[in-house]
Every structure is written in structure tokens, then in C-alpha cells.
């Protein structure tokens, strides 16, 4: 079986601001990542995806970039970065940079110049218009911002301080491709490419179908428009071609049946983060207070569709820095979190594709619900809160949705040990540490053979050396069932089977399929003749 390096091992995602602070600043840094490389290696991964570490005013925690070819002093220096690449490489781990090319910070020199007049050399590097449309930005509020200096509006799909670049301009594209090549020449192993579906804008800027408040999400007007693939193929030619790298793009709205045009031979990227399985609560757009209940059959369908469409060129993920913790998202209220964390790990490592572990997921961390909206740092949480309030919800009701869905749930500091601030910092952490850190932390879990952490390590090692898991065909059984997720992986005459009970009650085994099967691992220590609550079992059939 011929597999690329990024198909053989998983990826560990790091949110550096919350990983490990080595300077006593209250925010994490690159040296913190360097210090924990052996821990990361113990998870059996072949790459680390670092969310942005470029100079940034941090309005969106680094996704507002002011310089594409440097490191923010809060995180360290280019020398620290080079050391990280080298030390990671010595452990057979590559560093994946996050490229944020749909927009820059409003402090980026390109924008600072662009806004000075309508005829400066960078005048059309961004999207300027005399009239706004009714588009609502992804973080809430109008997607257009009035610039006094230039007497025009500019488009920002995300925060006001994140103006959208104009990809129609060839100089913009050149400058972006040069920035990407700068990092490849420094030795990075590839890219996670942010919000890429928004780079192509419509030929005409017109109002979209209005929601009750008269606005229309910019997402509905600009995501994955015709013509985008031309830009992306140019990107590929100018940056990716001929390099042994891994590229994975964030592509909210690309559907499984469209995947072949985006990934693999004939496509542009190696893999694509599409959102169908993590957004099933939001069939009509991500407005948190309009969330629908979680439905297991929808979740399974989304995963199965992607599996079929990509034949394994697929990032498997249940968490990232934009999503709440999975143990609190995909299971009913009252579920045992340790069982849930292990059940998800079982799916993560046995589906076909590249498993992505988001920092803290391997410890089984859950959501940290803060008690006031003022405690939230995340810009989208504040936007969602305002939207809910504008829709008539009380403070308490609006806060409840923020507590459930806030991106800050995943951004609380990494829990290293039971010392103050979970060993993350010696100072006041930039975001409060989750209160459960005395129980859920890397040091305690390292010592406990039955911990979520050691479960992750075992499953990851098993997956990395199993030809059936690396390349076997995927088949789902009982897709319509709302209680269990069962699928098989087959290569030659061997079939492995994953079965997870998503409920908090006992469920009988479906007739006969496990007769004579051999349990390889599971989240209960012993065996039974039925599924116990949240039980996950991995069999050889
Ligand atoms: C992506 C990032 C998210 C960021 C947004 C704007 O969705 O994952 O964190 O806020 O793009 O750059």
C-alpha cells in the first residue's frame, strides 16, 4: 500500500496561546511547544498544526495577521521557530503552518496603504465599495465598515479588523504565494489553509435573502463561488507542486459530493476540513440560539458521505479551536465524560483518513462554562450573544448558548498538572483554567494506565501499524439507528469493526454480527453480551 507520510500518522493541533507559557506572561509560546515535543510524540503523530503565530493585534487571536513572514514577539522569534522545526524533525514530526489568506489585519501595511486613497498602489488590494449590502459578517454586525479616510466601505467577512483581500488582483496573489513559499523554504511540512472558501467574491455586490433582521450572512453570498478553483489551482502550481508537503484547507460549505474537485488527483489540496459532521446542529447556518438537537443518524451520514467521497483523503476531527469540546457536544446530557472521550477516540483512530487531535482532547477535557459574557474573550461568542439578545433572548438564555458553543471552551489553558493554573503559567492566565484540572491533567493521566491519555496513545500506535486501518475500505452498518454507530474496515480477508453506543442506557447487540468476533480494545475493561452506556468496542470479525 503506497501511502504518504501524512496518511501514516495523525496530526496534533496546537493553539499556542493556550499551550504552555515559558516566560511568565500568561500566554503560551513557541518554547512551550518545544518543551513538550516528547509528550506530543508519545501520541504517535507525524505533524503539528500550529494555529497562527504571526505578528498580530490578536483581535481574533492571531487570525488577524499584520505580517505574513515573521513571528509575533509574544510567541517568540524566528530563531525559536527554526529550532522548533529542527527539534520536531529530529522526532519525525513536521510543523504545519496556518495560512490566513482571505483577509489580513487592518494593521497590515498593505491595508494601511490601501485605505489612504482610491489611487494608491495598493488601492484595490482589498474590497472597497461606495455602497454597502445587507451582508452580515460571520462574527455578527455588518460585513462592511466605513473608512473615513477613503470615504468608502471595505468588506470584512469576519471581524471589522479583518479586511478581506482582493484575490482578483494578481499582485495580491503573488504576495500571498511568496509568503507561503517563505515558510516552505524555512522547512515547514505544509499548511492548514484558513477560510479558503471565501476568497472568490461575486461579480456583483447585491443584497442577499434577508433574515428577520434584514441581514444576510456573508457566508451565503460568498462561500465557494464559481471560479474559486482557478485561483486555487494557481496557488497549487505556485506553492505546493513539487514539494513533499501536506495541505489541508478549511472549507465550510464544500459538500462531500464536491470533494473530488477539491482534493486528491485533479483537486488542489491533500485534504479538506468540511464541516458537515460538526455542524449538524446548524442546518440553517451557525446561529447558536437556533441550534437543532444532535441527531446521531445525521452525524453518521455526514461521516459516511465524506468517507465514501474521499477514500481516505480525509481529516478526521471532532474538535478544533473553533468548536466546543466533543465530549459535551456529541453525547447526551449525563454521559460519563471519560467513556465518551474514549468512545470518540475509538472512532477517530478507526475511520479512514488522517486523525487530528486537538490539544486537551487526548485528556478528555470538557467545556468550561463561564458565568458571565464578560468573561469570554472570543469575538464570535460576543457576536452570537448580541445576536441572541437582539432576537429577544434574556441575558441568561443567551449566555446558555454561549456556554454550550463558545470557541473559548476549547481555548482554556492546557492542563499539564495539578499545580496552580494547571502548570500552564506562573502568571495570571489569559483565559481561566478549567476548574477540573486537578483530575484531568497530563501528569496524572500519564501515570494512570486506564486514562484517556493512555487510551489515545494505545489507539494511535495501533492505527499507525494496522494496514487495515490505514487503507481498508469503510462500510457503515445500520445507518438509520439513533443509538449506535457501527462500521467496518476491510482489507483483503481481514475485517475490523468499530461499534459505539451513543446512549446512556444498555442496548442489545444487533443480531449475530459479533458472534465469534475478537475484541481488540474497548472503553470497558471486561466483556458483556450487550452494549453498556457509552460503550465503544473495536473487534476483529
Ligand atoms: C477560521 C479560523 C477561525 C478564525 C476565522 C477567521 O475559521 O479557524 O478561528 O476566526 O477563520 O480567520
Boltz pocket constraint, residues with backbone or C-beta under 6 A from the ligand:
constraints:
  - pocket:
      binder: B
      contacts: [[A, 60], [A, 63], [A, 64], [A, 100], [A, 158], [A, 194], [A, 195], [A, 250], [A, 321], [A, 322]]
      max_distance: 6.0
